Amino acid sequence: MQWYDILGTLGVMSIIVAFAAVQSGRLAPTRLSYSMMNLIGAILILVSLSFNFNLASVVIEIFWILISLWGIVSWIKTRRALNQQQPK
């Protein structure tokens, strides 16, 4: 197993752990950690795919990254809105 295969496997594990945590109720899908685990997992898989190219897998990982970034931006916007509502 090459180093990039190990990275890809760690990426898969990150995404599966995040999904399992949401399904089991241990993690809310709106939490920053959920989006970060998905983002990191997708990036690691994409690194692996750069050595063993598969177009369909690259496309899904790009979308996984974009959706994860969307979740992170949404989390940031929500935090900012909550902070602005709190009295100073």
PDB file with SEQRES, HELIX, SHEET and CRYST1 records, atoms N, CA, C and O in Angstrom:
SEQRES   1 A   88  MET GLN TRP TYR ASP ILE LEU GLY THR LEU GLY VAL MET          
SEQRES   2 A   88  SER ILE ILE VAL ALA PHE ALA ALA VAL GLN SER GLY ARG          
SEQRES   3 A   88  LEU ALA PRO THR ARG LEU SER TYR SER MET MET ASN LEU          
SEQRES   4 A   88  ILE GLY ALA ILE LEU ILE LEU VAL SER LEU SER PHE ASN          
SEQRES   5 A   88  PHE ASN LEU ALA SER VAL VAL ILE GLU ILE PHE TRP ILE          
SEQRES   6 A   88  LEU ILE SER LEU TRP GLY ILE VAL SER TRP ILE LYS THR          
SEQRES   7 A   88  ARG ARG ALA LEU ASN GLN GLN GLN PRO LYS                      
HELIX    1 AA1 TRP A    3  GLN A   23  1                                  21    
HELIX    2 AA2 LEU A   32  LEU A   49  1                                  18    
HELIX    3 AA3 LEU A   55  GLN A   85  1                                  31    
CRYST1    1.000    1.000    1.000  90.00  90.00  90.00 P 1           1          
ATOM      1  N   MET A   1       0.849  -1.178   0.000  1.00  0.00           N  
ATOM      2  CA  MET A   1       0.000   0.000   0.000  1.00  0.00           C  
ATOM      3  C   MET A   1       0.896   1.243   0.000  1.00  0.00           C  
ATOM      4  O   MET A   1       1.827   1.362   0.797  1.00  0.00           O  
ATOM      5  N   GLN A   2       0.590   2.149  -0.904  1.00  0.00           N  
ATOM      6  CA  GLN A   2       1.354   3.390  -1.036  1.00  0.00           C  
ATOM      7  C   GLN A   2       0.851   4.441  -0.040  1.00  0.00           C  
ATOM      8  O   GLN A   2      -0.241   4.309   0.512  1.00  0.00           O  
ATOM      9  N   TRP A   3       1.653   5.477   0.183  1.00  0.00           N  
ATOM     10  CA  TRP A   3       1.273   6.532   1.124  1.00  0.00           C  
ATOM     11  C   TRP A   3      -0.030   7.209   0.734  1.00  0.00           C  
ATOM     12  O   TRP A   3      -0.827   7.574   1.598  1.00  0.00           O  
ATOM     13  N   TYR A   4      -0.252   7.381  -0.589  1.00  0.00           N  
ATOM     14  CA  TYR A   4      -1.474   8.032  -1.041  1.00  0.00           C  
ATOM     15  C   TYR A   4      -2.699   7.124  -0.854  1.00  0.00           C  
ATOM     16  O   TYR A   4      -3.816   7.617  -0.700  1.00  0.00           O  
ATOM     17  N   ASP A   5      -2.494   5.814  -0.866  1.00  0.00           N  
ATOM     18  CA  ASP A   5      -3.593   4.894  -0.556  1.00  0.00           C  
ATOM     19  C   ASP A   5      -3.977   5.015   0.927  1.00  0.00           C  
ATOM     20  O   ASP A   5      -5.154   4.957   1.285  1.00  0.00           O  
ATOM     21  N   ILE A   6      -2.975   5.181   1.762  1.00  0.00           N  
ATOM     22  CA  ILE A   6      -3.239   5.347   3.195  1.00  0.00           C  
ATOM     23  C   ILE A   6      -4.009   6.640   3.432  1.00  0.00           C  
ATOM     24  O   ILE A   6      -4.968   6.660   4.203  1.00  0.00           O  
ATOM     25  N   LEU A   7      -3.587   7.735   2.764  1.00  0.00           N  
ATOM     26  CA  LEU A   7      -4.323   8.994   2.894  1.00  0.00           C  
ATOM     27  C   LEU A   7      -5.770   8.849   2.438  1.00  0.00           C  
ATOM     28  O   LEU A   7      -6.689   9.325   3.105  1.00  0.00           O  
ATOM     29  N   GLY A   8      -5.966   8.194   1.307  1.00  0.00           N  
ATOM     30  CA  GLY A   8      -7.323   7.982   0.803  1.00  0.00           C  
ATOM     31  C   GLY A   8      -8.164   7.167   1.763  1.00  0.00           C  
ATOM     32  O   GLY A   8      -9.346   7.454   1.957  1.00  0.00           O  
ATOM     33  N   THR A   9      -7.566   6.160   2.361  1.00  0.00           N  
ATOM     34  CA  THR A   9      -8.283   5.327   3.331  1.00  0.00           C  
ATOM     35  C   THR A   9      -8.635   6.130   4.581  1.00  0.00           C  
ATOM     36  O   THR A   9      -9.731   5.985   5.123  1.00  0.00           O  
ATOM     37  N   LEU A  10      -7.722   6.968   5.036  1.00  0.00           N  
ATOM     38  CA  LEU A  10      -8.022   7.847   6.177  1.00  0.00           C  
ATOM     39  C   LEU A  10      -9.157   8.815   5.831  1.00  0.00           C  
ATOM     40  O   LEU A  10      -9.998   9.125   6.675  1.00  0.00           O  
ATOM     41  N   GLY A  11      -9.170   9.282   4.590  1.00  0.00           N  
ATOM     42  CA  GLY A  11     -10.244  10.161   4.141  1.00  0.00           C  
ATOM     43  C   GLY A  11     -11.595   9.463   4.165  1.00  0.00           C  
ATOM     44  O   GLY A  11     -12.589  10.026   4.622  1.00  0.00           O  
ATOM     45  N   VAL A  12     -11.619   8.246   3.674  1.00  0.00           N  
ATOM     46  CA  VAL A  12     -12.854   7.453   3.702  1.00  0.00           C  
ATOM     47  C   VAL A  12     -13.316   7.246   5.143  1.00  0.00           C  
ATOM     48  O   VAL A  12     -14.503   7.374   5.443  1.00  0.00           O  
ATOM     49  N   MET A  13     -12.386   6.930   6.021  1.00  0.00           N  
ATOM     50  CA  MET A  13     -12.726   6.718   7.428  1.00  0.00           C  
ATOM     51  C   MET A  13     -13.306   7.986   8.050  1.00  0.00           C  
ATOM     52  O   MET A  13     -14.249   7.913   8.837  1.00  0.00           O  
ATOM     53  N   SER A  14     -12.755   9.135   7.707  1.00  0.00           N  
ATOM     54  CA  SER A  14     -13.237  10.400   8.243  1.00  0.00           C  
ATOM     55  C   SER A  14     -14.685  10.648   7.837  1.00  0.00           C  
ATOM     56  O   SER A  14     -15.508  11.037   8.666  1.00  0.00           O  
ATOM     57  N   ILE A  15     -14.993  10.425   6.565  1.00  0.00           N  
ATOM     58  CA  ILE A  15     -16.356  10.631   6.072  1.00  0.00           C  
ATOM     59  C   ILE A  15     -17.318   9.622   6.687  1.00  0.00           C  
ATOM     60  O   ILE A  15     -18.435   9.984   7.055  1.00  0.00           O  
ATOM     61  N   ILE A  16     -16.906   8.373   6.803  1.00  0.00           N  
ATOM     62  CA  ILE A  16     -17.779   7.345   7.384  1.00  0.00           C  
ATOM     63  C   ILE A  16     -18.040   7.613   8.863  1.00  0.00           C  
ATOM     64  O   ILE A  16     -19.169   7.464   9.329  1.00  0.00           O  
ATOM     65  N   VAL A  17     -17.009   8.004   9.599  1.00  0.00           N  
ATOM     66  CA  VAL A  17     -17.190   8.307  11.027  1.00  0.00           C  
ATOM     67  C   VAL A  17     -18.147   9.489  11.190  1.00  0.00           C  
ATOM     68  O   VAL A  17     -19.014   9.464  12.063  1.00  0.00           O  
ATOM     69  N   ALA A  18     -17.998  10.520  10.360  1.00  0.00           N  
ATOM     70  CA  ALA A  18     -18.894  11.676  10.439  1.00  0.00           C  
ATOM     71  C   ALA A  18     -20.329  11.262  10.150  1.00  0.00           C  
ATOM     72  O   ALA A  18     -21.246  11.667  10.865  1.00  0.00           O  
ATOM     73  N   PHE A  19     -20.533  10.471   9.124  1.00  0.00           N  
ATOM     74  CA  PHE A  19     -21.875  10.029   8.757  1.00  0.00           C  
ATOM     75  C   PHE A  19     -22.486   9.149   9.840  1.00  0.00           C  
ATOM     76  O   PHE A  19     -23.654   9.310  10.194  1.00  0.00           O  
ATOM     77  N   ALA A  20     -21.701   8.226  10.359  1.00  0.00           N  
ATOM     78  CA  ALA A  20     -22.190   7.347  11.423  1.00  0.00           C  
ATOM     79  C   ALA A  20     -22.538   8.138  12.679  1.00  0.00           C  
ATOM     80  O   ALA A  20     -23.518   7.830  13.357  1.00  0.00           O  
ATOM     81  N   ALA A  21     -21.737   9.158  12.991  1.00  0.00           N  
ATOM     82  CA  ALA A  21     -22.008   9.976  14.170  1.00  0.00           C  
ATOM     83  C   ALA A  21     -23.319  10.740  14.021  1.00  0.00           C  
ATOM     84  O   ALA A  21     -24.064  10.887  14.990  1.00  0.00           O  
ATOM     85  N   VAL A  22     -23.602  11.222  12.826  1.00  0.00           N  
ATOM     86  CA  VAL A  22     -24.880  11.910  12.591  1.00  0.00           C  
ATOM     87  C   VAL A  22     -26.034  10.919  12.681  1.00  0.00           C  
ATOM     88  O   VAL A  22     -27.054  11.206  13.307  1.00  0.00           O  
ATOM     89  N   GLN A  23     -25.876   9.764  12.064  1.00  0.00           N  
ATOM     90  CA  GLN A  23     -26.951   8.775  12.064  1.00  0.00           C  
ATOM     91  C   GLN A  23     -27.251   8.250  13.462  1.00  0.00           C  
ATOM     92  O   GLN A  23     -28.395   7.910  13.765  1.00  0.00           O  
ATOM     93  N   SER A  24     -26.249   8.183  14.302  1.00  0.00           N  
ATOM     94  CA  SER A  24     -26.442   7.676  15.666  1.00  0.00           C  
ATOM     95  C   SER A  24     -26.893   8.773  16.638  1.00  0.00           C  
ATOM     96  O   SER A  24     -27.160   8.498  17.808  1.00  0.00           O  
ATOM     97  N   GLY A  25     -26.974   9.993  16.156  1.00  0.00           N  
ATOM     98  CA  GLY A  25     -27.395  11.102  17.000  1.00  0.00           C  
ATOM     99  C   GLY A  25     -26.292  11.672  17.874  1.00  0.00           C  
ATOM    100  O   GLY A  25     -26.565  12.492  18.751  1.00  0.00           O  
ATOM    101  N   ARG A  26     -25.063  11.259  17.657  1.00  0.00           N  
ATOM    102  CA  ARG A  26     -23.940  11.764  18.455  1.00  0.00           C  
ATOM    103  C   ARG A  26     -23.377  13.076  17.921  1.00  0.00           C  
ATOM    104  O   ARG A  26     -22.603  13.750  18.601  1.00  0.00           O  
ATOM    105  N   LEU A  27     -23.770  13.434  16.705  1.00  0.00           N  
ATOM    106  CA  LEU A  27     -23.262  14.651  16.081  1.00  0.00           C  
ATOM    107  C   LEU A  27     -24.371  15.261  15.236  1.00  0.00           C  
ATOM    108  O   LEU A  27     -25.035  14.560  14.471  1.00  0.00           O  
ATOM    109  N   ALA A  28     -24.570  16.560  15.374  1.00  0.00           N  
ATOM    110  CA  ALA A  28     -25.561  17.260  14.551  1.00  0.00           C  
ATOM    111  C   ALA A  28     -24.929  17.631  13.209  1.00  0.00           C  
ATOM    112  O   ALA A  28     -23.772  18.050  13.168  1.00  0.00           O  
ATOM    113  N   PRO A  29     -25.666  17.485  12.123  1.00  0.00           N  
ATOM    114  CA  PRO A  29     -25.097  17.810  10.812  1.00  0.00           C  
ATOM    115  C   PRO A  29     -24.808  19.301  10.629  1.00  0.00           C  
ATOM    116  O   PRO A  29     -24.150  19.687   9.663  1.00  0.00           O  
ATOM    117  N   THR A  30     -25.287  20.132  11.535  1.00  0.00           N  
ATOM    118  CA  THR A  30     -25.022  21.573  11.459  1.00  0.00           C  
ATOM    119  C   THR A  30     -23.755  21.968  12.219  1.00  0.00           C  
ATOM    120  O   THR A  30     -23.364  23.135  12.190  1.00  0.00           O  
ATOM    121  N   ARG A  31     -23.118  21.036  12.885  1.00  0.00           N  
ATOM    122  CA  ARG A  31     -21.892  21.324  13.641  1.00  0.00           C  
ATOM    123  C   ARG A  31     -20.719  21.532  12.690  1.00  0.00           C  
ATOM    124  O   ARG A  31     -20.645  20.915  11.627  1.00  0.00           O  
ATOM    125  N   LEU A  32     -19.825  22.391  13.080  1.00  0.00           N  
ATOM    126  CA  LEU A  32     -18.622  22.648  12.286  1.00  0.00           C  
ATOM    127  C   LEU A  32     -17.797  21.375  12.129  1.00  0.00           C  
ATOM    128  O   LEU A  32     -17.237  21.128  11.061  1.00  0.00           O  
ATOM    129  N   SER A  33     -17.718  20.574  13.171  1.00  0.00           N  
ATOM    130  CA  SER A  33     -16.899  19.361  13.117  1.00  0.00           C  
ATOM    131  C   SER A  33     -17.382  18.393  12.033  1.00  0.00           C  
ATOM    132  O   SER A  33     -16.570  17.708  11.411  1.00  0.00           O  
ATOM    133  N   TYR A  34     -18.692  18.332  11.804  1.00  0.00           N  
ATOM    134  CA  TYR A  34     -19.223  17.446  10.757  1.00  0.00           C  
ATOM    135  C   TYR A  34     -18.733  17.890   9.379  1.00  0.00           C  
ATOM    136  O   TYR A  34     -18.246  17.078   8.592  1.00  0.00           O  
ATOM    137  N   SER A  35     -18.869  19.182   9.099  1.00  0.00           N  
ATOM    138  CA  SER A  35     -18.421  19.685   7.796  1.00  0.00           C  
ATOM    139  C   SER A  35     -16.908  19.570   7.641  1.00  0.00           C  
ATOM    140  O   SER A  35     -16.421  19.275   6.550  1.00  0.00           O  
ATOM    141  N   MET A  36     -16.165  19.798   8.711  1.00  0.00           N  
ATOM    142  CA  MET A  36     -14.704  19.693   8.648  1.00  0.00           C  
ATOM    143  C   MET A  36     -14.261  18.259   8.397  1.00  0.00           C  
ATOM    144  O   MET A  36     -13.349  18.016   7.606  1.00  0.00           O  
ATOM    145  N   MET A  37     -14.910  17.302   9.073  1.00  0.00           N  
ATOM    146  CA  MET A  37     -14.556  15.893   8.849  1.00  0.00           C  
ATOM    147  C   MET A  37     -14.819  15.491   7.404  1.00  0.00           C  
ATOM    148  O   MET A  37     -14.036  14.750   6.810  1.00  0.00           O  
ATOM    149  N   ASN A  38     -15.919  15.978   6.839  1.00  0.00           N  
ATOM    150  CA  ASN A  38     -16.232  15.687   5.452  1.00  0.00           C  
ATOM    151  C   ASN A  38     -15.256  16.366   4.500  1.00  0.00           C  
ATOM    152  O   ASN A  38     -14.818  15.769   3.516  1.00  0.00           O  
ATOM    153  N   LEU A  39     -14.919  17.619   4.798  1.00  0.00           N  
ATOM    154  CA  LEU A  39     -13.975  18.349   3.950  1.00  0.00           C  
ATOM    155  C   LEU A  39     -12.602  17.681   3.954  1.00  0.00           C  
ATOM    156  O   LEU A  39     -12.017  17.447   2.897  1.00  0.00           O  
ATOM    157  N   ILE A  40     -12.099  17.379   5.129  1.00  0.00           N  
ATOM    158  CA  ILE A  40     -10.788  16.739   5.236  1.00  0.00           C  
ATOM    159  C   ILE A  40     -10.799  15.366   4.554  1.00  0.00           C  
ATOM    160  O   ILE A  40      -9.865  15.011   3.835  1.00  0.00           O  
ATOM    161  N   GLY A  41     -11.855  14.611   4.789  1.00  0.00           N  
ATOM    162  CA  GLY A  41     -11.968  13.296   4.157  1.00  0.00           C  
ATOM    163  C   GLY A  41     -11.957  13.391   2.638  1.00  0.00           C  
ATOM    164  O   GLY A  41     -11.254  12.635   1.969  1.00  0.00           O  
ATOM    165  N   ALA A  42     -12.736  14.320   2.096  1.00  0.00           N  
ATOM    166  CA  ALA A  42     -12.805  14.464   0.639  1.00  0.00           C  
ATOM    167  C   ALA A  42     -11.472  14.915   0.057  1.00  0.00           C  
ATOM    168  O   ALA A  42     -11.073  14.449  -1.010  1.00  0.00           O  
ATOM    169  N   ILE A  43     -10.783  15.815   0.748  1.00  0.00           N  
ATOM    170  CA  ILE A  43      -9.476  16.265   0.262  1.00  0.00           C  
ATOM    171  C   ILE A  43      -8.481  15.107   0.255  1.00  0.00           C  
ATOM    172  O   ILE A  43      -7.731  14.941  -0.706  1.00  0.00           O  
ATOM    173  N   LEU A  44      -8.470  14.309   1.315  1.00  0.00           N  
ATOM    174  CA  LEU A  44      -7.543  13.165   1.368  1.00  0.00           C  
ATOM    175  C   LEU A  44      -7.856  12.157   0.265  1.00  0.00           C  
ATOM    176  O   LEU A  44      -6.944  11.604  -0.349  1.00  0.00           O  
ATOM    177  N   ILE A  45      -9.124  11.922   0.018  1.00  0.00           N  
ATOM    178  CA  ILE A  45      -9.505  11.004  -1.065  1.00  0.00           C  
ATOM    179  C   ILE A  45      -9.073  11.581  -2.409  1.00  0.00           C  
ATOM    180  O   ILE A  45      -8.581  10.852  -3.271  1.00  0.00           O  
ATOM    181  N   LEU A  46      -9.257  12.894  -2.591  1.00  0.00           N  
ATOM    182  CA  LEU A  46      -8.864  13.531  -3.849  1.00  0.00           C  
ATOM    183  C   LEU A  46      -7.355  13.430  -4.071  1.00  0.00           C  
ATOM    184  O   LEU A  46      -6.907  13.237  -5.201  1.00  0.00           O  
ATOM    185  N   VAL A  47      -6.575  13.559  -3.002  1.00  0.00           N  
ATOM    186  CA  VAL A  47      -5.123  13.376  -3.130  1.00  0.00           C  
ATOM    187  C   VAL A  47      -4.830  11.966  -3.627  1.00  0.00           C  
ATOM    188  O   VAL A  47      -4.026  11.776  -4.539  1.00  0.00           O  
ATOM    189  N   SER A  48      -5.479  10.990  -3.030  1.00  0.00           N  
ATOM    190  CA  SER A  48      -5.288   9.603  -3.448  1.00  0.00           C  
ATOM    191  C   SER A  48      -5.689   9.408  -4.920  1.00  0.00           C  
ATOM    192  O   SER A  48      -5.019   8.699  -5.671  1.00  0.00           O  
ATOM    193  N   LEU A  49      -6.790  10.048  -5.307  1.00  0.00           N  
ATOM    194  CA  LEU A  49      -7.265   9.914  -6.679  1.00  0.00           C  
ATOM    195  C   LEU A  49      -6.347  10.582  -7.689  1.00  0.00           C  
ATOM    196  O   LEU A  49      -6.382  10.243  -8.872  1.00  0.00           O  
ATOM    197  N   SER A  50      -5.528  11.521  -7.244  1.00  0.00           N  
ATOM    198  CA  SER A  50      -4.592  12.144  -8.178  1.00  0.00           C  
ATOM    199  C   SER A  50      -3.500  11.160  -8.610  1.00  0.00           C  
ATOM    200  O   SER A  50      -2.825  11.380  -9.616  1.00  0.00           O  
ATOM    201  N   PHE A  51      -3.331  10.076  -7.848  1.00  0.00           N  
ATOM    202  CA  PHE A  51      -2.365   9.043  -8.212  1.00  0.00           C  
ATOM    203  C   PHE A  51      -3.029   7.861  -8.915  1.00  0.00           C  
ATOM    204  O   PHE A  51      -2.404   7.192  -9.739  1.00  0.00           O  
ATOM    205  N   ASN A  52      -4.284   7.608  -8.591  1.00  0.00           N  
ATOM    206  CA  ASN A  52      -5.066   6.541  -9.234  1.00  0.00           C  
ATOM    207  C   ASN A  52      -6.362   7.170  -9.721  1.00  0.00           C  
ATOM    208  O   ASN A  52      -7.402   7.053  -9.073  1.00  0.00           O  
ATOM    209  N   PHE A  53      -6.291   7.840 -10.867  1.00  0.00           N  
ATOM    210  CA  PHE A  53      -7.404   8.650 -11.355  1.00  0.00           C  
ATOM    211  C   PHE A  53      -8.638   7.815 -11.682  1.00  0.00           C  
ATOM    212  O   PHE A  53      -8.560   6.745 -12.287  1.00  0.00           O  
ATOM    213  N   ASN A  54      -9.778   8.352 -11.255  1.00  0.00           N  
ATOM    214  CA  ASN A  54     -11.080   7.792 -11.583  1.00  0.00           C  
ATOM    215  C   ASN A  54     -12.022   8.981 -11.685  1.00  0.00           C  
ATOM    216  O   ASN A  54     -12.323   9.614 -10.673  1.00  0.00           O  
ATOM    217  N   LEU A  55     -12.490   9.293 -12.881  1.00  0.00           N  
ATOM    218  CA  LEU A  55     -13.259  10.508 -13.117  1.00  0.00           C  
ATOM    219  C   LEU A  55     -14.496  10.602 -12.231  1.00  0.00           C  
ATOM    220  O   LEU A  55     -14.740  11.646 -11.626  1.00  0.00           O  
ATOM    221  N   ALA A  56     -15.276   9.536 -12.146  1.00  0.00           N  
ATOM    222  CA  ALA A  56     -16.506   9.564 -11.349  1.00  0.00           C  
ATOM    223  C   ALA A  56     -16.194   9.872  -9.877  1.00  0.00           C  
ATOM    224  O   ALA A  56     -16.908  10.643  -9.236  1.00  0.00           O  
ATOM    225  N   SER A  57     -15.152   9.280  -9.363  1.00  0.00           N  
ATOM    226  CA  SER A  57     -14.781   9.518  -7.966  1.00  0.00           C  
ATOM    227  C   SER A  57     -14.264  10.933  -7.761  1.00  0.00           C  
ATOM    228  O   SER A  57     -14.547  11.547  -6.732  1.00  0.00           O  
ATOM    229  N   VAL A  58     -13.519  11.459  -8.712  1.00  0.00           N  
ATOM    230  CA  VAL A  58     -13.030  12.840  -8.611  1.00  0.00           C  
ATOM    231  C   VAL A  58     -14.213  13.807  -8.603  1.00  0.00           C  
ATOM    232  O   VAL A  58     -14.239  14.753  -7.815  1.00  0.00           O  
ATOM    233  N   VAL A  59     -15.185  13.571  -9.476  1.00  0.00           N  
ATOM    234  CA  VAL A  59     -16.361  14.449  -9.535  1.00  0.00           C  
ATOM    235  C   VAL A  59     -17.109  14.450  -8.208  1.00  0.00           C  
ATOM    236  O   VAL A  59     -17.461  15.515  -7.700  1.00  0.00           O  
ATOM    237  N   ILE A  60     -17.355  13.278  -7.640  1.00  0.00           N  
ATOM    238  CA  ILE A  60     -18.096  13.236  -6.374  1.00  0.00           C  
ATOM    239  C   ILE A  60     -17.301  13.892  -5.245  1.00  0.00           C  
ATOM    240  O   ILE A  60     -17.890  14.548  -4.387  1.00  0.00           O  
ATOM    241  N   GLU A  61     -15.989  13.729  -5.229  1.00  0.00           N  
ATOM    242  CA  GLU A  61     -15.187  14.352  -4.170  1.00  0.00           C  
ATOM    243  C   GLU A  61     -15.155  15.870  -4.314  1.00  0.00           C  
ATOM    244  O   GLU A  61     -15.136  16.585  -3.311  1.00  0.00           O  
ATOM    245  N   ILE A  62     -15.148  16.364  -5.535  1.00  0.00           N  
ATOM    246  CA  ILE A  62     -15.212  17.821  -5.734  1.00  0.00           C  
ATOM    247  C   ILE A  62     -16.533  18.355  -5.187  1.00  0.00           C  
ATOM    248  O   ILE A  62     -16.554  19.377  -4.502  1.00  0.00           O  
ATOM    249  N   PHE A  63     -17.634  17.667  -5.487  1.00  0.00           N  
ATOM    250  CA  PHE A  63     -18.924  18.089  -4.941  1.00  0.00           C  
ATOM    251  C   PHE A  63     -18.949  17.950  -3.419  1.00  0.00           C  
ATOM    252  O   PHE A  63     -19.535  18.787  -2.732  1.00  0.00           O  
ATOM    253  N   TRP A  64     -18.323  16.906  -2.888  1.00  0.00           N  
ATOM    254  CA  TRP A  64     -18.261  16.708  -1.438  1.00  0.00           C  
ATOM    255  C   TRP A  64     -17.527  17.885  -0.783  1.00  0.00           C  
ATOM    256  O   TRP A  64     -17.931  18.374   0.272  1.00  0.00           O  
ATOM    257  N   ILE A  65     -16.456  18.323  -1.418  1.00  0.00           N  
ATOM    258  CA  ILE A  65     -15.693  19.474  -0.920  1.00  0.00           C  
ATOM    259  C   ILE A  65     -16.544  20.737  -0.976  1.00  0.00           C  
ATOM    260  O   ILE A  65     -16.599  21.491  -0.004  1.00  0.00           O  
ATOM    261  N   LEU A  66     -17.207  20.972  -2.103  1.00  0.00           N  
ATOM    262  CA  LEU A  66     -18.031  22.173  -2.248  1.00  0.00           C  
ATOM    263  C   LEU A  66     -19.169  22.203  -1.230  1.00  0.00           C  
ATOM    264  O   LEU A  66     -19.437  23.246  -0.633  1.00  0.00           O  
ATOM    265  N   ILE A  67     -19.832  21.081  -1.029  1.00  0.00           N  
ATOM    266  CA  ILE A  67     -20.928  21.016  -0.066  1.00  0.00           C  
ATOM    267  C   ILE A  67     -20.400  21.189   1.363  1.00  0.00           C  
ATOM    268  O   ILE A  67     -21.044  21.837   2.188  1.00  0.00           O  
ATOM    269  N   SER A  68     -19.246  20.618   1.649  1.00  0.00           N  
ATOM    270  CA  SER A  68     -18.642  20.798   2.970  1.00  0.00           C  
ATOM    271  C   SER A  68     -18.294  22.256   3.214  1.00  0.00           C  
ATOM    272  O   SER A  68     -18.512  22.775   4.309  1.00  0.00           O  
ATOM    273  N   LEU A  69     -17.751  22.920   2.193  1.00  0.00           N  
ATOM    274  CA  LEU A  69     -17.443  24.349   2.321  1.00  0.00           C  
ATOM    275  C   LEU A  69     -18.719  25.160   2.528  1.00  0.00           C  
ATOM    276  O   LEU A  69     -18.723  26.128   3.289  1.00  0.00           O  
ATOM    277  N   TRP A  70     -19.782  24.778   1.868  1.00  0.00           N  
ATOM    278  CA  TRP A  70     -21.084  25.428   2.046  1.00  0.00           C  
ATOM    279  C   TRP A  70     -21.522  25.294   3.507  1.00  0.00           C  
ATOM    280  O   TRP A  70     -21.991  26.259   4.110  1.00  0.00           O  
ATOM    281  N   GLY A  71     -21.367  24.101   4.067  1.00  0.00           N  
ATOM    282  CA  GLY A  71     -21.712  23.886   5.472  1.00  0.00           C  
ATOM    283  C   GLY A  71     -20.868  24.724   6.410  1.00  0.00           C  
ATOM    284  O   GLY A  71     -21.373  25.248   7.403  1.00  0.00           O  
ATOM    285  N   ILE A  72     -19.590  24.854   6.106  1.00  0.00           N  
ATOM    286  CA  ILE A  72     -18.688  25.666   6.942  1.00  0.00           C  
ATOM    287  C   ILE A  72     -19.076  27.140   6.866  1.00  0.00           C  
ATOM    288  O   ILE A  72     -19.121  27.822   7.890  1.00  0.00           O  
ATOM    289  N   VAL A  73     -19.355  27.634   5.662  1.00  0.00           N  
ATOM    290  CA  VAL A  73     -19.769  29.034   5.499  1.00  0.00           C  
ATOM    291  C   VAL A  73     -21.098  29.273   6.225  1.00  0.00           C  
ATOM    292  O   VAL A  73     -21.269  30.306   6.873  1.00  0.00           O  
ATOM    293  N   SER A  74     -22.024  28.342   6.124  1.00  0.00           N  
ATOM    294  CA  SER A  74     -23.305  28.474   6.827  1.00  0.00           C  
ATOM    295  C   SER A  74     -23.097  28.525   8.331  1.00  0.00           C  
ATOM    296  O   SER A  74     -23.738  29.318   9.021  1.00  0.00           O  
ATOM    297  N   TRP A  75     -22.208  27.689   8.840  1.00  0.00           N  
ATOM    298  CA  TRP A  75     -21.912  27.687  10.273  1.00  0.00           C  
ATOM    299  C   TRP A  75     -21.338  29.037  10.702  1.00  0.00           C  
ATOM    300  O   TRP A  75     -21.724  29.579  11.737  1.00  0.00           O  
ATOM    301  N   ILE A  76     -20.415  29.578   9.904  1.00  0.00           N  
ATOM    302  CA  ILE A  76     -19.802  30.874  10.215  1.00  0.00           C  
ATOM    303  C   ILE A  76     -20.858  31.975  10.214  1.00  0.00           C  
ATOM    304  O   ILE A  76     -20.880  32.813  11.115  1.00  0.00           O  
ATOM    305  N   LYS A  77     -21.727  31.980   9.213  1.00  0.00           N  
ATOM    306  CA  LYS A  77     -22.784  32.993   9.144  1.00  0.00           C  
ATOM    307  C   LYS A  77     -23.719  32.893  10.348  1.00  0.00           C  
ATOM    308  O   LYS A  77     -24.119  33.913  10.910  1.00  0.00           O  
ATOM    309  N   THR A  78     -24.063  31.690  10.738  1.00  0.00           N  
ATOM    310  CA  THR A  78     -24.941  31.495  11.890  1.00  0.00           C  
ATOM    311  C   THR A  78     -24.277  32.006  13.159  1.00  0.00           C  
ATOM    312  O   THR A  78     -24.917  32.679  13.966  1.00  0.00           O  
ATOM    313  N   ARG A  79     -23.004  31.694  13.341  1.00  0.00           N  
ATOM    314  CA  ARG A  79     -22.275  32.154  14.529  1.00  0.00           C  
ATOM    315  C   ARG A  79     -22.212  33.679  14.581  1.00  0.00           C  
ATOM    316  O   ARG A  79     -22.401  34.281  15.638  1.00  0.00           O  
ATOM    317  N   ARG A  80     -21.948  34.293  13.439  1.00  0.00           N  
ATOM    318  CA  ARG A  80     -21.882  35.758  13.391  1.00  0.00           C  
ATOM    319  C   ARG A  80     -23.228  36.377  13.741  1.00  0.00           C  
ATOM    320  O   ARG A  80     -23.295  37.353  14.488  1.00  0.00           O  
ATOM    321  N   ALA A  81     -24.303  35.804  13.196  1.00  0.00           N  
ATOM    322  CA  ALA A  81     -25.643  36.321  13.476  1.00  0.00           C  
ATOM    323  C   ALA A  81     -25.973  36.180  14.958  1.00  0.00           C  
ATOM    324  O   ALA A  81     -26.557  37.086  15.553  1.00  0.00           O  
ATOM    325  N   LEU A  82     -25.603  35.059  15.550  1.00  0.00           N  
ATOM    326  CA  LEU A  82     -25.859  34.854  16.977  1.00  0.00           C  
ATOM    327  C   LEU A  82     -25.043  35.824  17.823  1.00  0.00           C  
ATOM    328  O   LEU A  82     -25.540  36.351  18.818  1.00  0.00           O  
ATOM    329  N   ASN A  83     -23.812  36.058  17.440  1.00  0.00           N  
ATOM    330  CA  ASN A  83     -22.959  36.981  18.199  1.00  0.00           C  
ATOM    331  C   ASN A  83     -23.464  38.418  18.116  1.00  0.00           C  
ATOM    332  O   ASN A  83     -23.322  39.179  19.073  1.00  0.00           O  
ATOM    333  N   GLN A  84     -24.048  38.794  16.993  1.00  0.00           N  
ATOM    334  CA  GLN A  84     -24.568  40.148  16.834  1.00  0.00           C  
ATOM    335  C   GLN A  84     -25.849  40.349  17.636  1.00  0.00           C  
ATOM    336  O   GLN A  84     -26.177  41.476  18.007  1.00  0.00           O  
ATOM    337  N   GLN A  85     -26.572  39.270  17.904  1.00  0.00           N  
ATOM    338  CA  GLN A  85     -27.823  39.356  18.664  1.00  0.00           C  
ATOM    339  C   GLN A  85     -27.589  39.466  20.167  1.00  0.00           C  
ATOM    340  O   GLN A  85     -28.454  39.951  20.896  1.00  0.00           O  
ATOM    341  N   GLN A  86     -26.440  39.025  20.629  1.00  0.00           N  
ATOM    342  CA  GLN A  86     -26.158  39.046  22.065  1.00  0.00           C  
ATOM    343  C   GLN A  86     -25.865  40.462  22.521  1.00  0.00           C  
ATOM    344  O   GLN A  86     -25.157  41.210  21.847  1.00  0.00           O  
ATOM    345  N   PRO A  87     -26.426  40.831  23.693  1.00  0.00           N  
ATOM    346  CA  PRO A  87     -26.154  42.187  24.201  1.00  0.00           C  
ATOM    347  C   PRO A  87     -24.683  42.349  24.581  1.00  0.00           C  
ATOM    348  O   PRO A  87     -24.019  41.405  25.008  1.00  0.00           O  
ATOM    349  N   LYS A  88     -24.210  43.558  24.413  1.00  0.00           N  
ATOM    350  CA  LYS A  88     -22.788  43.827  24.705  1.00  0.00           C  
ATOM    351  C   LYS A  88     -22.614  44.475  26.023  1.00  0.00           C  
ATOM    352  O   LYS A  88     -21.487  44.769  26.422  1.00  0.00           O  
TER     353      LYS A  88                                                      
END                                                                             
